[in-house]
Amino acid sequence: MRSNFKLNNVKMKKFVILTVLSILSLTSLAQQNDSTKKAKTTNAQAVKVETKGVTGEMKTYYMIFLKKGPKRNQDTLTANRIQAGHMAYLNKMYEAGKMDLAGPSLPDGDLKGICVYNVATFDEAKKLAEADPAVVAGRLIVEVVPWYSQKGATLR
């Protein structure tokens, strides 16, 4: 009898955990869809929000997903030249205040890197990302996704 109780208790815990995770996932998805709609309609408008008693200003940033492009068969010398131009361009975007964060993704797959652009509109982010020499050369393609975060948030 005692082992049945333990077994049922374990099953119940798993059920509760799965239910909570499902609810959180659905809530997150709904918020993400809502945020994406708001980001498209409001562009870079800032909004005051309160989270856990802390008031902060929210802002739309643009996540740039750099993915493998269709032209990746360049010789080593050409690929290195394109990569040097890519890195110089990212540094230029950072120095100009257009990009706040960038880095490669791991492990080696179709997603090659992520950048966070801090610009006024989706179109500006897309235009800047598509001007990257690695994108122009076809080694990378871009996907631009509006992302809502607290203005000035930093990584720790």
NUKEKE-290733 format. One record per atom (N, C-alpha, C): residue in three letters; atom name; x, y, z. Coordinates in steps of 0.001 Angstrom, whole numbers. Example, Ala and Ser with C-alpha at 12.3 -4.5 7.8 and 13.67 -1.06 7.14 Angstrom:
2
ATOM    r   a        u        v        w
ATOM  ALA   N    13190    -5690     7800
ATOM  ALA  CA    12300    -4500     7800
ATOM  ALA   C    13200    -3300     7800
ATOM  SER   N    12850    -2250     7080
ATOM  SER  CA    13670    -1060     7140
ATOM  SER   C    12900       30     7870
This chain:
156
ATOM    r   a        u        v        w
ATOM  MET   N      823    -1190        0
ATOM  MET  CA        0        0        0
ATOM  MET   C      870     1258        0
ATOM  ARG   N     1920     1238      818
ATOM  ARG  CA     2805     2380      925
ATOM  ARG   C     3493     2671     -420
ATOM  SER   N     3929     1653    -1165
ATOM  SER  CA     4584     1867    -2453
ATOM  SER   C     3607     2450    -3477
ATOM  ASN   N     2332     2067    -3431
ATOM  ASN  CA     1328     2666    -4318
ATOM  ASN   C     1161     4144    -4022
ATOM  PHE   N     1185     4494    -2733
ATOM  PHE  CA     1071     5894    -2340
ATOM  PHE   C     2245     6702    -2901
ATOM  LYS   N     3471     6158    -2784
ATOM  LYS  CA     4650     6852    -3311
ATOM  LYS   C     4548     6995    -4828
ATOM  LEU   N     4127     5934    -5495
ATOM  LEU  CA     3990     5966    -6941
ATOM  LEU   C     2952     7002    -7364
ATOM  ASN   N     1808     7015    -6715
ATOM  ASN  CA      766     7999    -7028
ATOM  ASN   C     1237     9406    -6709
ATOM  ASN   N     1984     9570    -5628
ATOM  ASN  CA     2514    10872    -5246
ATOM  ASN   C     3484    11384    -6314
ATOM  VAL   N     4349    10524    -6834
ATOM  VAL  CA     5283    10899    -7889
ATOM  VAL   C     4527    11272    -9158
ATOM  LYS   N     3523    10476    -9520
ATOM  LYS  CA     2720    10786   -10704
ATOM  LYS   C     2017    12127   -10551
ATOM  MET   N     1497    12388    -9373
ATOM  MET  CA      799    13652    -9124
ATOM  MET   C     1768    14827    -9240
ATOM  LYS   N     2974    14687    -8690
ATOM  LYS  CA     3962    15766    -8782
ATOM  LYS   C     4305    16040   -10239
ATOM  LYS   N     4515    14980   -11019
ATOM  LYS  CA     4821    15151   -12444
ATOM  LYS   C     3665    15839   -13164
ATOM  PHE   N     2442    15432   -12849
ATOM  PHE  CA     1268    16036   -13466
ATOM  PHE   C     1197    17532   -13138
ATOM  VAL   N     1412    17884   -11881
ATOM  VAL  CA     1347    19292   -11462
ATOM  VAL   C     2445    20097   -12145
ATOM  ILE   N     3656    19544   -12198
ATOM  ILE  CA     4767    20250   -12844
ATOM  ILE   C     4478    20461   -14326
ATOM  LEU   N     4008    19430   -15011
ATOM  LEU  CA     3683    19564   -16436
ATOM  LEU   C     2559    20567   -16667
ATOM  THR   N     1567    20570   -15799
ATOM  THR  CA      464    21521   -15921
ATOM  THR   C      966    22954   -15756
ATOM  VAL   N     1786    23184   -14737
ATOM  VAL  CA     2334    24532   -14495
ATOM  VAL   C     3195    24966   -15675
ATOM  LEU   N     4063    24077   -16175
ATOM  LEU  CA     4901    24426   -17319
ATOM  LEU   C     4066    24729   -18560
ATOM  SER   N     3006    23973   -18760
ATOM  SER  CA     2116    24225   -19900
ATOM  SER   C     1459    25591   -19801
ATOM  ILE   N      976    25916   -18623
ATOM  ILE  CA      332    27225   -18414
ATOM  ILE   C     1341    28342   -18631
ATOM  LEU   N     2557    28186   -18093
ATOM  LEU  CA     3590    29205   -18275
ATOM  LEU   C     3957    29361   -19746
ATOM  SER   N     4047    28252   -20463
ATOM  SER  CA     4370    28310   -21887
ATOM  SER   C     3293    29051   -22670
ATOM  LEU   N     2039    28723   -22384
ATOM  LEU  CA      931    29387   -23079
ATOM  LEU   C      897    30874   -22750
ATOM  THR   N     1124    31206   -21488
ATOM  THR  CA     1149    32609   -21080
ATOM  THR   C     2277    33348   -21777
ATOM  SER   N     3455    32732   -21813
ATOM  SER  CA     4601    33330   -22479
ATOM  SER   C     4342    33531   -23958
ATOM  LEU   N     3764    32528   -24610
ATOM  LEU  CA     3446    32628   -26030
ATOM  LEU   C     2447    33749   -26286
ATOM  ALA   N     1417    33853   -25450
ATOM  ALA  CA      424    34919   -25607
ATOM  ALA   C     1072    36286   -25431
ATOM  GLN   N     1958    36415   -24435
ATOM  GLN  CA     2641    37688   -24208
ATOM  GLN   C     3560    38013   -25373
ATOM  GLN   N     4249    36985   -25902
ATOM  GLN  CA     5147    37192   -27021
ATOM  GLN   C     4367    37670   -28237
ATOM  ASN   N     3242    37029   -28539
ATOM  ASN  CA     2419    37450   -29675
ATOM  ASN   C     1915    38863   -29480
ATOM  ASP   N     1477    39181   -28263
ATOM  ASP  CA      981    40514   -27960
ATOM  ASP   C     2103    41536   -28088
ATOM  SER   N     3292    41219   -27569
ATOM  SER  CA     4420    42132   -27646
ATOM  SER   C     4843    42369   -29083
ATOM  THR   N     4836    41310   -29901
ATOM  THR  CA     5213    41451   -31300
ATOM  THR   C     4231    42356   -32022
ATOM  LYS   N     2923    42178   -31754
ATOM  LYS  CA     1923    43047   -32376
ATOM  LYS   C     2130    44492   -31944
ATOM  LYS   N     2357    44707   -30638
ATOM  LYS  CA     2568    46064   -30141
ATOM  LYS   C     3831    46660   -30740
ATOM  ALA   N     4897    45852   -30835
ATOM  ALA  CA     6167    46351   -31363
ATOM  ALA   C     6004    46786   -32809
ATOM  LYS   N     5229    46046   -33596
ATOM  LYS  CA     5037    46409   -34992
ATOM  LYS   C     4219    47677   -35131
ATOM  THR   N     3289    47888   -34226
ATOM  THR  CA     2424    49055   -34362
ATOM  THR   C     3020    50293   -33701
ATOM  THR   N     3822    50117   -32653
ATOM  THR  CA     4338    51277   -31944
ATOM  THR   C     5772    51607   -32303
ATOM  ASN   N     6432    50746   -33107
ATOM  ASN  CA     7841    50905   -33445
ATOM  ASN   C     8652    51052   -32172
ATOM  ALA   N     9361    52176   -32008
ATOM  ALA  CA    10269    52288   -30872
ATOM  ALA   C     9700    53151   -29747
ATOM  GLN   N     8402    53221   -29641
ATOM  GLN  CA     7812    54003   -28568
ATOM  GLN   C     8173    53387   -27225
ATOM  ALA   N     8485    54232   -26269
ATOM  ALA  CA     8803    53753   -24929
ATOM  ALA   C     7533    53764   -24088
ATOM  VAL   N     7431    52812   -23188
ATOM  VAL  CA     6261    52663   -22339
ATOM  VAL   C     6730    52468   -20908
ATOM  LYS   N     6077    53107   -19960
ATOM  LYS  CA     6397    52902   -18544
ATOM  LYS   C     5680    51654   -18060
ATOM  VAL   N     6407    50786   -17391
ATOM  VAL  CA     5809    49586   -16820
ATOM  VAL   C     6305    49420   -15390
ATOM  GLU   N     5567    48636   -14631
ATOM  GLU  CA     5990    48335   -13274
ATOM  GLU   C     6104    46832   -13130
ATOM  THR   N     7285    46389   -12726
ATOM  THR  CA     7542    44971   -12526
ATOM  THR   C     8086    44780   -11121
ATOM  LYS   N     7353    44033   -10316
ATOM  LYS  CA     7763    43742    -8943
ATOM  LYS   C     8150    45015    -8193
ATOM  GLY   N     7349    46052    -8357
ATOM  GLY  CA     7569    47284    -7619
ATOM  GLY   C     8614    48198    -8216
ATOM  VAL   N     9261    47808    -9312
ATOM  VAL  CA    10277    48639    -9948
ATOM  VAL   C     9689    49201   -11232
ATOM  THR   N     9690    50514   -11354
ATOM  THR  CA     9164    51139   -12556
ATOM  THR   C    10316    51382   -13512
ATOM  GLY   N    10133    50973   -14739
ATOM  GLY  CA    11159    51171   -15756
ATOM  GLY   C    10519    51474   -17087
ATOM  GLU   N    11296    51994   -17976
ATOM  GLU  CA    10798    52330   -19293
ATOM  GLU   C    11090    51159   -20234
ATOM  MET   N    10074    50700   -20957
ATOM  MET  CA    10239    49601   -21906
ATOM  MET   C    10482    50181   -23296
ATOM  LYS   N    11248    49442   -24094
ATOM  LYS  CA    11626    49910   -25418
ATOM  LYS   C    11678    48728   -26375
ATOM  THR   N    11446    48986   -27647
ATOM  THR  CA    11583    47967   -28666
ATOM  THR   C    13015    47966   -29193
ATOM  TYR   N    13640    46803   -29110
ATOM  TYR  CA    14937    46566   -29730
ATOM  TYR   C    14680    45584   -30873
ATOM  TYR   N    15690    45302   -31668
ATOM  TYR  CA    15517    44378   -32783
ATOM  TYR   C    16598    43308   -32725
ATOM  MET   N    16157    42072   -32553
ATOM  MET  CA    17081    40947   -32541
ATOM  MET   C    17336    40555   -33991
ATOM  ILE   N    18599    40466   -34325
ATOM  ILE  CA    19004    40065   -35673
ATOM  ILE   C    19587    38661   -35566
ATOM  PHE   N    18915    37711   -36196
ATOM  PHE  CA    19415    36341   -36222
ATOM  PHE   C    20197    36171   -37523
ATOM  LEU   N    21491    35917   -37397
ATOM  LEU  CA    22360    35706   -38545
ATOM  LEU   C    22422    34204   -38806
ATOM  LYS   N    21961    33799   -39988
ATOM  LYS  CA    21876    32376   -40318
ATOM  LYS   C    22737    32068   -41539
ATOM  LYS   N    23075    30784   -41699
ATOM  LYS  CA    23863    30363   -42853
ATOM  LYS   C    23190    30823   -44131
ATOM  GLY   N    23987    31438   -45007
ATOM  GLY  CA    23467    31888   -46288
ATOM  GLY   C    23709    30861   -47381
ATOM  PRO   N    23223    31142   -48581
ATOM  PRO  CA    23322    30179   -49675
ATOM  PRO   C    24709    30105   -50329
ATOM  LYS   N    25553    31112   -50095
ATOM  LYS  CA    26871    31162   -50754
ATOM  LYS   C    27975    31005   -49703
ATOM  ARG   N    28318    29758   -49417
ATOM  ARG  CA    29341    29493   -48399
ATOM  ARG   C    30513    28691   -48976
ATOM  ASN   N    30678    28758   -50286
ATOM  ASN  CA    31724    27964   -50924
ATOM  ASN   C    32945    28793   -51329
ATOM  GLN   N    33152    29948   -50701
ATOM  GLN  CA    34298    30788   -51037
ATOM  GLN   C    35596    30099   -50587
ATOM  ASP   N    36681    30422   -51274
ATOM  ASP  CA    37977    29906   -50844
ATOM  ASP   C    38338    30549   -49500
ATOM  THR   N    39325    30000   -48829
ATOM  THR  CA    39689    30438   -47479
ATOM  THR   C    40058    31921   -47441
ATOM  LEU   N    40830    32389   -48392
ATOM  LEU  CA    41245    33784   -48429
ATOM  LEU   C    40026    34710   -48541
ATOM  THR   N    39098    34378   -49423
ATOM  THR  CA    37886    35188   -49611
ATOM  THR   C    36995    35127   -48369
ATOM  ALA   N    36818    33933   -47812
ATOM  ALA  CA    35996    33786   -46595
ATOM  ALA   C    36584    34598   -45445
ATOM  ASN   N    37914    34596   -45310
ATOM  ASN  CA    38564    35382   -44247
ATOM  ASN   C    38380    36883   -44478
ATOM  ARG   N    38444    37309   -45729
ATOM  ARG  CA    38237    38728   -46052
ATOM  ARG   C    36795    39143   -45730
ATOM  ILE   N    35843    38288   -46074
ATOM  ILE  CA    34429    38571   -45770
ATOM  ILE   C    34221    38628   -44253
ATOM  GLN   N    34828    37697   -43522
ATOM  GLN  CA    34692    37676   -42064
ATOM  GLN   C    35298    38930   -41437
ATOM  ALA   N    36437    39370   -41946
ATOM  ALA  CA    37059    40599   -41431
ATOM  ALA   C    36142    41799   -41675
ATOM  GLY   N    35530    41856   -42854
ATOM  GLY  CA    34581    42930   -43154
ATOM  GLY   C    33358    42860   -42259
ATOM  HIS   N    32890    41649   -42000
ATOM  HIS  CA    31741    41430   -41104
ATOM  HIS   C    32052    41962   -39698
ATOM  MET   N    33213    41597   -39168
ATOM  MET  CA    33594    42034   -37820
ATOM  MET   C    33777    43558   -37766
ATOM  ALA   N    34378    44131   -38785
ATOM  ALA  CA    34556    45586   -38846
ATOM  ALA   C    33194    46281   -38885
ATOM  TYR   N    32259    45706   -39624
ATOM  TYR  CA    30921    46295   -39731
ATOM  TYR   C    30200    46249   -38384
ATOM  LEU   N    30292    45109   -37683
ATOM  LEU  CA    29658    45009   -36365
ATOM  LEU   C    30258    46019   -35396
ATOM  ASN   N    31576    46188   -35425
ATOM  ASN  CA    32223    47189   -34570
ATOM  ASN   C    31750    48598   -34922
ATOM  LYS   N    31609    48871   -36214
ATOM  LYS  CA    31107    50178   -36677
ATOM  LYS   C    29686    50418   -36163
ATOM  MET   N    28820    49399   -36233
ATOM  MET  CA    27441    49534   -35747
ATOM  MET   C    27427    49806   -34237
ATOM  TYR   N    28306    49139   -33502
ATOM  TYR  CA    28389    49352   -32052
ATOM  TYR   C    28866    50775   -31749
ATOM  GLU   N    29933    51200   -32400
ATOM  GLU  CA    30479    52542   -32171
ATOM  GLU   C    29475    53636   -32536
ATOM  ALA   N    28641    53380   -33530
ATOM  ALA  CA    27622    54356   -33954
ATOM  ALA   C    26395    54335   -33044
ATOM  GLY   N    26359    53411   -32079
ATOM  GLY  CA    25214    53316   -31173
ATOM  GLY   C    24009    52624   -31787
ATOM  LYS   N    24204    51946   -32898
ATOM  LYS  CA    23095    51261   -33581
ATOM  LYS   C    22903    49825   -33087
ATOM  MET   N    23955    49253   -32489
ATOM  MET  CA    23908    47880   -32019
ATOM  MET   C    24457    47837   -30597
ATOM  ASP   N    23746    47124   -29712
ATOM  ASP  CA    24171    47047   -28319
ATOM  ASP   C    24893    45758   -27966
ATOM  LEU   N    24660    44703   -28730
ATOM  LEU  CA    25183    43392   -28358
ATOM  LEU   C    25298    42523   -29601
ATOM  ALA   N    26366    41716   -29673
ATOM  ALA  CA    26520    40782   -30791
ATOM  ALA   C    27418    39635   -30366
ATOM  GLY   N    27192    38484   -30984
ATOM  GLY  CA    28067    37346   -30719
ATOM  GLY   C    27657    36137   -31518
ATOM  PRO   N    28605    35195   -31657
ATOM  PRO  CA    28312    33974   -32400
ATOM  PRO   C    27473    33021   -31569
ATOM  SER   N    26786    32125   -32248
ATOM  SER  CA    26007    31104   -31544
ATOM  SER   C    26799    29797   -31531
ATOM  LEU   N    26492    28994   -30569
ATOM  LEU  CA    27143    27686   -30424
ATOM  LEU   C    26059    26640   -30281
ATOM  PRO   N    26189    25435   -30657
ATOM  PRO  CA    27268    24875   -31466
ATOM  PRO   C    27121    25282   -32923
ATOM  ASP   N    28003    24768   -33750
ATOM  ASP  CA    27978    25113   -35169
ATOM  ASP   C    26726    24536   -35823
ATOM  GLY   N    25819    25405   -36215
ATOM  GLY  CA    24577    24992   -36861
ATOM  GLY   C    24166    26048   -37861
ATOM  ASP   N    22889    26105   -38213
ATOM  ASP  CA    22405    27100   -39167
ATOM  ASP   C    22405    28511   -38591
ATOM  LEU   N    22163    28636   -37293
ATOM  LEU  CA    22213    29947   -36646
ATOM  LEU   C    23675    30252   -36349
ATOM  LYS   N    24193    31314   -36961
ATOM  LYS  CA    25610    31636   -36825
ATOM  LYS   C    25874    32717   -35783
ATOM  GLY   N    24883    33582   -35513
ATOM  GLY  CA    25094    34644   -34533
ATOM  GLY   C    23832    35437   -34283
ATOM  ILE   N    23904    36274   -33237
ATOM  ILE  CA    22768    37123   -32850
ATOM  ILE   C    23298    38515   -32549
ATOM  CYS   N    22560    39512   -33005
ATOM  CYS  CA    22860    40916   -32690
ATOM  CYS   C    21594    41545   -32127
ATOM  VAL   N    21757    42542   -31279
ATOM  VAL  CA    20627    43320   -30781
ATOM  VAL   C    20829    44755   -31250
ATOM  TYR   N    19952    45188   -32159
ATOM  TYR  CA    20038    46539   -32711
ATOM  TYR   C    19154    47480   -31894
ATOM  ASN   N    19667    48661   -31672
ATOM  ASN  CA    18986    49702   -30906
ATOM  ASN   C    18713    50866   -31859
ATOM  VAL   N    17688    50690   -32692
ATOM  VAL  CA    17338    51684   -33704
ATOM  VAL   C    15841    51994   -33613
ATOM  ALA   N    15405    52974   -34365
ATOM  ALA  CA    14030    53466   -34244
ATOM  ALA   C    12974    52556   -34870
ATOM  THR   N    13311    51862   -35969
ATOM  THR  CA    12274    51108   -36667
ATOM  THR   C    12773    49739   -37131
ATOM  PHE   N    11820    48871   -37408
ATOM  PHE  CA    12096    47551   -37976
ATOM  PHE   C    12839    47705   -39300
ATOM  ASP   N    12360    48612   -40151
ATOM  ASP  CA    12967    48797   -41473
ATOM  ASP   C    14422    49240   -41373
ATOM  GLU   N    14723    50120   -40413
ATOM  GLU  CA    16112    50559   -40226
ATOM  GLU   C    16988    49384   -39787
ATOM  ALA   N    16481    48577   -38858
ATOM  ALA  CA    17239    47410   -38393
ATOM  ALA   C    17509    46454   -39551
ATOM  LYS   N    16491    46200   -40349
ATOM  LYS  CA    16632    45283   -41496
ATOM  LYS   C    17630    45823   -42509
ATOM  LYS   N    17532    47105   -42805
ATOM  LYS  CA    18436    47735   -43774
ATOM  LYS   C    19888    47653   -43295
ATOM  LEU   N    20113    47977   -42021
ATOM  LEU  CA    21471    47915   -41469
ATOM  LEU   C    22007    46490   -41462
ATOM  ALA   N    21179    45531   -41046
ATOM  ALA  CA    21615    44135   -40985
ATOM  ALA   C    21943    43605   -42383
ATOM  GLU   N    21159    43996   -43368
ATOM  GLU  CA    21380    43526   -44737
ATOM  GLU   C    22589    44191   -45402
ATOM  ALA   N    23112    45278   -44800
ATOM  ALA  CA    24303    45944   -45339
ATOM  ALA   C    25597    45300   -44829
ATOM  ASP   N    25497    44367   -43908
ATOM  ASP  CA    26657    43639   -43392
ATOM  ASP   C    27359    42945   -44563
ATOM  PRO   N    28678    43104   -44704
ATOM  PRO  CA    29387    42481   -45830
ATOM  PRO   C    29180    40968   -45954
ATOM  ALA   N    29019    40261   -44858
ATOM  ALA  CA    28786    38810   -44925
ATOM  ALA   C    27405    38504   -45485
ATOM  VAL   N    26449    39387   -45249
ATOM  VAL  CA    25100    39225   -45805
ATOM  VAL   C    25128    39580   -47292
ATOM  VAL   N    25790    40688   -47622
ATOM  VAL  CA    25911    41108   -49021
ATOM  VAL   C    26585    40014   -49851
ATOM  ALA   N    27593    39342   -49274
ATOM  ALA  CA    28321    38282   -49980
ATOM  ALA   C    27535    36975   -50054
ATOM  GLY   N    26438    36869   -49292
ATOM  GLY  CA    25624    35664   -49312
ATOM  GLY   C    26045    34591   -48323
ATOM  ARG   N    27082    34862   -47516
ATOM  ARG  CA    27505    33877   -46507
ATOM  ARG   C    26494    33800   -45368
ATOM  LEU   N    25781    34902   -45123
ATOM  LEU  CA    24762    34955   -44077
ATOM  LEU   C    23469    35512   -44640
ATOM  ILE   N    22365    35130   -44008
ATOM  ILE  CA    21070    35767   -44243
ATOM  ILE   C    20581    36259   -42886
ATOM  VAL   N    19645    37198   -42889
ATOM  VAL  CA    19171    37762   -41628
ATOM  VAL   C    17688    37519   -41422
ATOM  GLU   N    17330    37390   -40148
ATOM  GLU  CA    15939    37406   -39721
ATOM  GLU   C    15858    38471   -38636
ATOM  VAL   N    14934    39405   -38772
ATOM  VAL  CA    14790    40503   -37822
ATOM  VAL   C    13533    40265   -36996
ATOM  VAL   N    13683    40304   -35674
ATOM  VAL  CA    12560    40067   -34768
ATOM  VAL   C    12498    41208   -33758
ATOM  PRO   N    11379    41957   -33699
ATOM  PRO  CA    11239    42983   -32669
ATOM  PRO   C    11277    42327   -31281
ATOM  TRP   N    11938    42987   -30346
ATOM  TRP  CA    12098    42448   -28992
ATOM  TRP   C    11895    43580   -28001
ATOM  TYR   N    11036    43353   -27053
ATOM  TYR  CA    10656    44359   -26063
ATOM  TYR   C    11420    44089   -24777
ATOM  SER   N    12138    45095   -24271
ATOM  SER  CA    12912    44929   -23041
ATOM  SER   C    12965    46259   -22301
ATOM  GLN   N    13380    46167   -21060
ATOM  GLN  CA    13526    47390   -20286
ATOM  GLN   C    14663    48212   -20883
ATOM  LYS   N    14422    49492   -21087
ATOM  LYS  CA    15395    50378   -21694
ATOM  LYS   C    16678    50376   -20861
ATOM  GLY   N    17821    50163   -21548
ATOM  GLY  CA    19106    50183   -20874
ATOM  GLY   C    19444    48922   -20107
ATOM  ALA   N    18635    47871   -20233
ATOM  ALA  CA    18909    46609   -19513
ATOM  ALA   C    20298    46096   -19913
ATOM  THR   N    20967    45472   -18965
ATOM  THR  CA    22305    44940   -19221
ATOM  THR   C    22371    43473   -18836
ATOM  LEU   N    23382    42809   -19338
ATOM  LEU  CA    23634    41414   -18968
ATOM  LEU   C    24468    41387   -17691
ATOM  ARG   N    24246    40367   -16892
ATOM  ARG  CA    25085    40205   -15685
ATOM  ARG   C    25763    38880   -15739
